[in-house]
């Protein structure tokens, strides 16, 4: 059975860099804590340095080669541990496996390496206190509850203002990355209740390709204990002094 860990040191270093990035970006959605992702990133940095030292003509020595091998062994052991957590926590989908670089495919169906051509359909299901429940859908397969074919993950962008941005540059950097079609999005704690916010998203393939971004979706932040859903606001304790409809593209 093929192993997802590359045999060569340089191939391992390249793979590990991507795996570390995936753990940091959305490992939390699959059972990997930020502390574990940071620990893996540190082990990767140690191996990367040891590999460079051991392959440099001026610093190569038996002792440095042994340090490189020890760093590799520690990195690989922790990579297997983290991959075990991810595999136990997620549904067995090819796109998610590809995002983490955990699966080799032999024969049969291979996941697309190209990003979807259609933008995702983003829906804000509800906002409860500081958390928005969001759903991403594939407009080409409306009945599907998974990411679009070819999408390894999606990037979410957030904008604060009365109107949505009119250009990609105005959205700035991605606010959140997810490999799930349904997820909880924690809104900025600094925003007061009643703040108008806008969300957009695009698919990303495992090779870095992106789909078009979806139309902006608007909603409001709410008081702690309050809820936005559908056309109105329901407060758990006292009614909020404003109406907060949720818009969906």
PyMOL commands that set and color helices and strands:
alter all, ss='L'
color gray80, all
select helices_A, chain A and resi 9-30+34-54+62-89+94-100+168-171
alter helices_A, ss='H'
color red, helices_A
select strands_A, chain A and resi 120-128+131-138+153-160+176-178+182-186+196-204+217-220+226-229+232-235
alter strands_A, ss='S'
color yellow, strands_A
deselect
rebuild
show_as cartoon
